[in-house]
Amino acid sequence: MTATAEPSQRTDAKPTIVLVHGAFADASSWNGVIERLQQQGWTVVAPANPLRGVAADSAYLASVVNQLDGPVLLAGRSYGGAVITNAATDAPNVVGLVYVAAFAPDEGEVLGDVAASSKDSVLMTAQVQRAYPTGQDGGTAPEFLVDPARFREVFAADLPAEQAAVMAATQRPVAAAAFGDVSGPPAWKSLPSWAVVATGDKAAGSDIVRSMARRAGADIVEVDASHVVMVSQPQAVTDLILKALHAVS
């Protein structure tokens, strides 16, 4: 069963929707969803996810959310799901969580281990390692990109090749800490949640996304789409976000 918002969480104010992108992407990946929500009069914020690790990114997102007035509905895609899961525990104005082809980890889980257990994901075999400066005595730390030659296969199989090539060229690398940090207490244990499972997801893995969503007690919709379901089928994602909004408003 899907959890419902507690009476104390309900408010006459319309929630602000905060859309959190995942690894190898930026906030523009939400453009189709943002346009549809704005056309219906909703306030939307799509912050830049730093992609430096679950702990750092969750702290950053909690800070963003805590500076917004009124209730907030958080939506996270892919790695962004882990970020909203952790950030919402430190943001008391969050009233619900929407997972879009996203991880919803439990306390103590590590995304690298979770992703490696998927039978549907091929992401780990398609990553290219790079290094970035830590700013400490010339030190560096590892980060990862998706091999551009495999980007469409892994991420965006239902998009035109030309569009997938642009996304591959503009992808943002993610620090190894994103896959190595230990997840904290999950907000889905105390907040209602919804989830989009993309049945052709070869990045996060449809099997992992589905099992995590079920464990979280999410209201689940399955969509025939790749990992970038919010790009290829923005209306389906928008519809679920609207369903969540109506439940918590």
C-alpha positions, 0 to 999 in steps of 0.5 A: 500500500502507498503511504499517505501524507500525515494530516500535519503535512497537509497544507493549503499552499501548493507544493513546489516541485523540485526535480533532481537529475541523476548521474551523467546528466544535468537539469535540462533532462527534465525540460519536457516535464518542467514545461508540462508542469509549468503550463498547469501553473505549478512552481518547479525548481530543477537544481544542479546536482553536484554529482560528488557523492551521496553524502555531499549531494544530499546535504546540498539538496537539503539546503536548497529545499530548506530555503524554499517556502512552503511544502516541497514534492521531491522527484529524483531520477536515477542516482537522484533517487538516492539523493532525495532519499537522504536529503528529505530526512533533513528537510521537514517541508518535504511532503512526498517523493517521486522516483523516476527510473531511480534508486531508493536505497535503504540505510546501509546500502551502497549504490555500487553494490546495488547496481552490480547486482542488477541483471538488467543493467549494463552500466558498470561495463560501459563506464570510463574512469577519469580523475578530477582535482580535489583541491587538496595538495594537488590530489585527485579522485576518480570520477566516471563517464559513460562511454559515448559509443555506448551511451545510447545503448545504455541510457537512451535506446528509445531516442533518435541517435542524433539526440542521444549523441548530443546527450552523450557529448554534454554528460556530466561525470559523477564522482566515485563517491556516488557509488561508494557512499553508504546511504543513511536512513531513508525518507521513504519510510516516513513519506509517501512515494511514487515510482516510474519503472522504465521497463527498458532501463539498462542503466539503473536496471529495471529489476533494481528500480522495481524491487526498490520501489516495491520495498518503499511501498511506492505507487508504481507505474511501469512505462515502456521506455529507456532510462531517460523516460522523462525525456522520451515520455515526459507526459507519463512522468508528468502524470505520475508527478501530478498524481502525487501532487494531488495526494499531498496537496 
